[in-house]
Amino acid sequence: MKLAIHTDAAPALRKNFTMREKTVRELEFLTRLTGKKQSQVIQELIHKESEAKRNELRLEKLRSLKGRFTGLIGEEQSIQRMKSERVL
């Protein structure tokens, strides 16, 4: 008896959708080229696109942080002044 093992915790779901004829031809091209099933090609493309979008969002968040950490030392303060004022 063989067991089907899925890497995802959730069971597989079947979604029916329609595509334009040109898209279907491109999908058939990719399946022939890669030797994979259509569902595998679609899954891989979705995962790649999702990861790219997540990376874009992370980069936007990182860019929004740029400059937030400047000015931690007050305008009137300097490292040299802080060193000279410290008690040994």
C-alpha positions as CSV (number, residue, x, y, z in Angstrom):
1,M,0.0,0.0,0.0
2,K,1.5,3.3,-1.1
3,L,0.8,6.6,0.8
4,A,0.7,9.9,-0.9
5,I,2.8,12.4,1.0
6,H,2.2,16.1,0.6
7,T,4.8,18.6,1.8
8,D,2.0,21.0,2.7
9,A,0.0,20.5,5.9
10,A,-3.3,21.3,4.2
11,P,-4.9,18.8,1.8
12,A,-4.7,19.4,-1.9
13,L,-7.6,21.4,-3.4
14,R,-8.8,21.4,-6.9
15,K,-9.5,24.8,-8.4
16,N,-11.1,25.1,-11.8
17,F,-10.5,28.3,-13.8
18,T,-10.5,29.4,-17.4
19,M,-7.5,30.8,-19.3
20,R,-7.2,32.5,-22.6
21,E,-6.2,30.4,-25.5
22,K,-2.7,32.1,-25.8
23,T,-2.1,31.3,-22.1
24,V,-3.1,27.7,-22.6
25,R,-0.6,27.4,-25.5
26,E,2.1,29.0,-23.3
27,L,1.3,26.5,-20.5
28,E,1.5,23.6,-22.9
29,F,4.8,24.9,-24.1
30,L,6.2,25.1,-20.6
31,T,5.0,21.6,-19.7
32,R,6.6,20.1,-22.8
33,L,9.8,22.1,-22.1
34,T,10.1,21.1,-18.5
35,G,8.6,17.7,-18.7
36,K,6.2,18.5,-15.8
37,K,2.5,18.4,-15.4
38,Q,0.5,21.5,-15.9
39,S,-0.5,21.8,-12.3
40,Q,3.2,21.5,-11.3
41,V,4.2,24.3,-13.7
42,I,1.3,26.5,-12.4
43,Q,2.3,25.8,-8.7
44,E,5.9,26.7,-9.3
45,L,5.0,29.9,-11.1
46,I,2.7,31.0,-8.3
47,H,5.3,30.3,-5.7
48,K,8.0,32.2,-7.6
49,E,5.7,35.2,-8.1
50,S,4.5,35.1,-4.5
51,E,8.1,35.1,-3.2
52,A,9.1,37.9,-5.5
53,K,6.2,40.0,-4.2
54,R,7.1,39.2,-0.6
55,N,10.6,40.3,-1.3
56,E,9.4,43.6,-2.8
57,L,7.3,44.2,0.3
58,R,10.2,43.5,2.6
59,L,12.4,45.8,0.6
60,E,9.8,48.6,0.8
61,K,9.7,48.1,4.6
62,L,13.5,48.2,4.8
63,R,13.6,51.4,2.7
64,S,11.0,53.0,4.9
65,L,13.4,52.5,7.9
66,K,16.2,54.2,6.1
67,G,17.1,57.4,8.0
68,R,15.1,56.5,11.1
69,F,18.2,55.7,13.2
70,T,20.1,58.9,12.4
71,G,20.2,61.5,15.0
72,L,20.3,59.2,17.9
73,I,23.1,61.4,19.2
74,G,21.7,64.9,19.7
75,E,22.7,67.7,17.4
76,E,24.7,69.4,20.2
77,Q,26.5,66.2,21.1
78,S,29.5,64.6,19.4
79,I,31.4,61.4,20.2
80,Q,34.5,63.5,21.0
81,R,32.5,65.6,23.5
82,M,30.9,62.5,25.1
83,K,34.4,60.9,25.5
84,S,35.8,64.0,27.1
85,E,32.9,64.3,29.5
86,R,32.9,60.7,30.7
87,V,34.3,59.9,34.1
88,L,37.1,57.5,34.3
